[in-house]
Amino acid sequence: LQVKLEIDNHAQDHRLRALFPTGIEADFCYADSQFDIVRRRVRPSRVWQNPSNPQPQQAFVDISDGEKGLCIANRGLPSYEILRDGSNTIALTLLRCVGEIGDWGKFPTPDAQCAGTNYAEYAVIPHAGHIMDPENCHAARTAWEYANPAWATQVRHFRHPHPERWSRKLPATARLVSVEPGWLALSAVKLAEIGGGVIVR
C-alpha cells in the first residue's frame, strides 16, 4: 500500500505522526541505516528518562515476531518510534515542527515550524518471516525499491567531442553490473579515476 499525503499545516510546536498498531510481540525492531540494518530494543534502557524515544531511519522500519511482520518504508521521513502501548505501534513522523532549538541556549528556528503545504510519502509492507532473513523475506528489498525507484534515460551530450561516434542503436536491455545474491543492495557505481575500471559499492 503506497500513501501520498498533502498536509496544509498551520499549527506550531507539534509533531504529526502516522500510527500503525502492529499487535506483534517483539523485543526488537529493525531500521535501515547507512550500509546496514540496525537492531534496536523496543523498550529503551531503564536510565532513559524522556517519555518519547524517537529513532533515526533511512528507507524503512520493521517489526517482526519471526512469522509475521510489518515494514513501513518511506521517502525522506527520517524518524520513527515504537510506542510502548502494548501493541508495538509504529509511529512514523510526518512533520516535526519546532520554533527553537538548542541545549545550551534557545535559538529561534521559525522556518522549522513547517508552515504551509508539506508532502509525505510512505508504503505499508506486511510480510511473512523475518526481515533479517533476506533469502525468505523480501520486505527490505521491497522497501529499498520503494524508497529508491529506478529510473533511466538515454541522452546525447551536447558537447560530445566525436558526434560521429554517437549511436542511437542501443539494445533494449543491457546490464552494467550484476550483483549476487539478489538481496545485496547496490548503492553506487562510478568510473574509476585511474584506469578503465568501474567502482561498485
JOJO-V290928 format. One record per residue. N is the residue number from 1. SS is DSSP state (@ for helix, = for strand, . for the rest). Layout:
BEGIN
n: <N,N>
ss: <SS,SS>
END
This chain:
BEGIN
n: <1,2,3,4,5,6,7,8,9,10,11,12,13,14,15,16,17,18,19,20,21,22,23,24,25,26,27,28,29,30,31,32,33,34,35,36,37,38,39,40,41,42,43,44,45,46,47,48,49,50,51,52,53,54,55,56,57,58,59,60,61,62,63,64,65,66,67,68,69,70,71,72,73,74,75,76,77,78,79,80,81,82,83,84,85,86,87,88,89,90,91,92,93,94,95,96,97,98,99,100,101,102,103,104,105,106,107,108,109,110,111,112,113,114,115,116,117,118,119,120,121,122,123,124,125,126,127,128,129,130,131,132,133,134,135,136,137,138,139,140,141,142,143,144,145,146,147,148,149,150,151,152,153,154,155,156,157,158,159,160,161,162,163,164,165,166,167,168,169,170,171,172,173,174,175,176,177,178,179,180,181,182,183,184,185,186,187,188,189,190,191,192,193,194,195,196,197,198,199,200,201>
ss: <.,=,=,=,=,=,=,=,=,.,.,.,.,=,=,=,=,=,=,=,.,.,.,.,.,.,.,=,=,=,=,=,=,.,.,=,=,=,=,=,=,.,.,.,.,.,.,.,.,.,.,.,.,.,=,=,.,.,.,=,=,=,=,=,.,.,.,=,=,=,=,=,=,=,.,.,.,.,=,=,=,=,.,.,.,.,.,.,.,=,=,=,=,=,=,=,=,.,.,=,=,.,.,.,.,.,=,=,.,@,@,@,@,.,.,=,=,=,=,=,=,=,=,=,=,=,=,=,.,.,.,.,.,.,.,.,.,.,@,@,@,@,@,@,@,@,@,.,.,.,.,.,.,.,.,.,.,.,.,.,.,.,@,@,@,.,.,.,.,.,.,.,.,.,.,.,.,.,.,.,.,.,.,.,.,.,.,.,=,=,=,.,.,.,.,.,.,=,=,=,.>
END
